[in-house]
C-alpha cells in the first residue's frame, strides 16, 4: 500500500499567514508611533509598508476571484459551457482568452478562477490561456491604459494585441503536452479528481461556503508570502540602476520587465504607476512592463504555485518573458 505523504493542514498555513500579517501590522504601527526616534531601521519600515500596500491592493481581487470561481463551480450548469464554448481546440482557447472581457478581475483574482475552471473540466492549457489573457483583455485594464497613454506610440494596441498573442501561444504550447495533469501540483490534481469522482454533497449554499473556505485558505498564505517577497526585493533593488538603463532599446525593456516582476502592481492600475517613467524609458519598455507584469510577477508566482508545478511555472515565465522582450524591442524599433 502506498503511504500518503503527510502535510500541514490548510488551517495551519492560514494561521501562519495571519500571524505574519499581524506582525507586519504591529511593526508598521510601531514605526508610525516612533516618529523622530527612528527606533526601527528605515529599510524594515519600507519593507513592511511596501508588503502591506501590495497585500491590501491585491486582497479584494483575490476575494472577487474566489467568489466568481465558486459561482462557476457550483452555480453555473456544465451544459452552459458545453453549449457556448467552441469544439475546436484553437477556437476554444481564443474564446477562453476573451473571457476577461466578461470577467474583469485582475491577475490576483484570476488564479482562484482558473483553478475553478480546471475543476470544472477545462484543460490546463485552456486555463492557462485564460489566466494570462484576462488581466490584459478586461475592460478595466483597457480603459485605465487608455486614460494613461491614449494611443501614443501604440502602447495600448501593443499591450492588448501582445497579451492576446502571448496567452494563445502559451496555451498552444501546453496543449501539446501529452499528460496535462502532470503540469499540476499533486495536491491540486487530487482535489480535481475528488471533485470529479465524488458528487458534492449538501445544498449549493453549503457547497459554496465550503468551497470559499477551501480556496481562501489556499490563496491567502501564498498571497501574503508573495507580497512579502515583493516588498523585500523592492527594498533591495536600487531604482537608480533601472532609470540609468532607460534610454537603451534593449536594456530599457529588460529593466522595466525586472521592475514589473518585482513591484507586482495590479493590472487594473499599473498603467498609472508606470506613467511617471514615460519620459525616462522608451515606449517599448513601457509596453513590456504592462505586458509582462500583468502575466508574471513574484506575487503571482506565489499564488500560482498552489496549482502548477515549479517546472510548469518556469516554462510559462520563460515564454512570457521572451515574448514580452520581443514585443517591447519591436515597439522601440518602430517608435
N, C-alpha and C positions, 0 to 999 in steps of 0.2 A: 504494500500500500504506500502511495506517495504521501510524504509528510507535508502538510500545509505550512508554509513559512509564516511565522508569527510576525505581526506588525503592530505598531502603536494604533490604538483606536482613533477614529476621527475626532472624538471629543478631546483627547489629549492634545492633538495638534491645535485644535481650536482654543483650548485653554492656554497653550504656549503662545499662540499668536496674540491672544487678549492680554497676556502678561507683558509681552514685548511692546504692544501698543500703549498699555498703561505706563510702562517705564518711560517711553518716549514722551508721553504727555506730561509726566512728572518732571522730566528733565527740562522740557520746554517751559513749564510753569516756573520752575526754579530759576531758569536763566532769565526769564522776564522779571522776576522779583529781585534778582541780584542787581540788575541795572548797572550802576557805575562800578560796583565792587568787582565785576568780572570774575566771579567765583569759578565759572565753567569756561574752559577753553573755547575760543571763537569757532574753531573747526567742529567741535562737538555740537555747539548750538546750531551751526549751519547744517550739520548732518541731520539733526532732529527736525529742524524747520523744513528742510527740503523733503525728507522722507514723509513727514506728516502731510505736507502740501500735495504730494503726488497721491498719497493714500486717500485723502479727503476728496480730491478731484475724481479719483477712479471709482470710489465706493458706490456712488449712486448708479453708475453704469453697470457695475457688476450685479447689483440687485436687479436692475432692469433686465439684464441679460438672463438672469436666473428665472425671473418671472415669465419672460417670453418663452424660455426653454420649457418650463413646466406647462405652459399653455400648449406648446407644440406636442409635448409628450402625452399629456393627459386629456386635453380638451378638443384637440383637432383630430377628427377621424382620419385614419390612414387612407381611406378612399379619396379624400381631398387631394393628397399628394399624388396618388396614383392617377387621378383624373387630370390634374393640371400640369404635371411635370412631363417634359418630352421623354420619349423612349430611347432615342439615340444618345449614347454617352456624351459626345461632344456638345450636342444641343442641350443636354441635361446640365452639363457643367456651366454653360453660358447662362442658362436660366438661374442656376444657383448663385452665380456671381452677381446677378441683377437683383437678388433678394434684398440686398441692402437698401434699395430704394423703398421697399415696403417695411423693412425692419431697421429703422435708423438708430442703431446703437453703435457705440464706438468699439475699439478693439478689445477693451476690457469686458464689455458685455457680450461680445461675440464668442468668447471662449465657452461659457456655460451653454450658450445657444447652439454652438457647433457640437458640443457633447450630446445635447438633446437630439440633434439631427441624426447623429450616429446611432444612438439608442433607438431612434425611430425607424432605422433601417437604411439610411443613406450610407453610401460607401465612404471610406476615409478620404479618397481623392475628391469626391463631391463636397464633403465637409470642409476640406482644406481650401477649395476654390471659394466657397462662401466666406470662410474665415478671413482670407486675405483680401478679398474684393470689397466686402461690406463696409469696412471702416472708411474707404475712399468713395465708394459709389453709393453713399447715402446722402439725402438732400441737405442735411445739416452741414456736413463737411463741404459739400459743393458750394453752398451759399456763403459759408464763412471764408472759404478760399477766394471766392469772387469778391467779397467785401474787402478782403485784404489786398488783393493784387489785380482785380479786374481781369482783363485779357492781356495784360502787359507781358511781353516776352513769351507768350504761350504757356505760362506757368500752370494755369488752371486746366487747359486742354491736355498738356503733357501729363499732369497728375492723374486726371480721370482716365485717359486712354492708357497710360502706362500702368496704372493699377489694375485695370481690366485685363491687359495682356499678361502681366506677371502672374496674376491669380490663375488665369486659364492655363498658362504654361506650367505652373506648379501642379495644377490639377491633372493635366495631361501626363506629366512625367510620373506622378504617383499612381495614375490609373494603370500604368504598365507593370506595376508591381504584382507578381502572381499571387501573393498571400498578404492582402492588405491588413488583415488582423494583426500581423506581426509589427505593424507600424505603431500600434497602441501599447500602452503600458499593460502588463499582465493584470493589474488590479482593475483597470477600467474595462479591459476586454472581458474579464469575468463578470463585471457588472452588466455589460451589454448582453452576455449570454444568459444571465439570470433574468433580465427583463424579457428576453425572448422565450426562454424555456418555461418560466413560471408566470401564469397570469397574475396580474396585480390584484391584490385583494383590497376590499373596502370601497367606500364611496369615492367619487372624484375629488371631493374636498379633502378627504383624509389622505389620498394618494398625492395630492398637490402639496399638502403640508409636509408630508414625509419627504417628498422629493425636494422641496425647498430647503428643508433642514440638511439633507444629504449634500446637495450642491453647495450650499453656503459653507458647510463645514469643510468641503474640499477646496473651495475657492479662496476663502479669507486668509488662511495661513500662507498660501502661496502668494497672494497679493501683497500681504504685509512684508514678507521676506523680499519680494521683488522691489517694493518701494524702498526698503532699507538699503538694498544693493544700489539702486539708482541714486539715492542720496549720497551714499559713500563714494561712488565713482565721481559724482559731480563735485564733491569736496576735493577729491584727489587730483582731478584733471584741470590744469590751468587753462582758462579760456583765452588768454593772450596767445597761446600757441595756436589755437584754432583760428583766431582772427588774422594772424600773420600769414596764414595759408590761403586767405580768401580770394586772391587775385589769380591764382593758377587754375587753368581749366580742369585739371585732374585732381590736384591736391585739395582744391576747394570743395569738390564733390565728396572726396573721402573724409575731409574734416567735418562737414555737416552731417554725413552719414554716421560718423562716430558720435557726434553730438546728439543726433536723433536717437541712437541706441542707448545713450546714457540718460538723457533727461526724461524720456518716457512721457511726453506730453500727449494728452488725449487728442485724437484725430479731429474732434469737433472744434478744437480751439488752437491747434498747432500752427495754423496759418498766421494768426495774430502774434504768436510767440516769435516766429522766425521773421516777421516783417521788419523788425529792428535791424536784422542782419542784411537787409536787401541792398543797402548802399555799400556794404563791405564785400559781400560774396556775389559771385556770378549767378545768373539765373538758373543754370543747370544744377548748381549746388543746392539752391532753394528747392528745385523740383525733386532732387534726390532725397533731401531731408523730408519733404512732405510725402514721398512715396515709401521710402524705406522705413521711416519711423512709424508710419501708420500700420505697417505689417509686422515689423520685428523690432522689439526693444527689450531691455533687460527685464522689465516688469512683465511684459507679455510672455517671455520665455518661461519665467517662473510659473505663470498661470498655465501655460501650455504643457508644462512638464507633468501636470496632473493627468494628462490624457495621452500624450505622444511620447515615444521613447526618445532618449537623448540623440541617437543616431538619426532619427527622423527629423528632429528639430535642427540638427547640424546641417542636414541636406537642404531643408527649407530655407534656413538662413543664408546658405551659400548661394542658392539660386536667386533668392530675392535680392541679396546684396549685389551680386554680379549684374543682374538685370537693371537695378536702380543705378548702378555706376554707368552702365552703357547709356541709359536714357539721359542721365544728367550730363554726361560728356557730349552726347549728341546735341542736346539743347545748347550747351556752351558753344559748340561749333557753328550752330545756326544763328546764335544771338548776334 
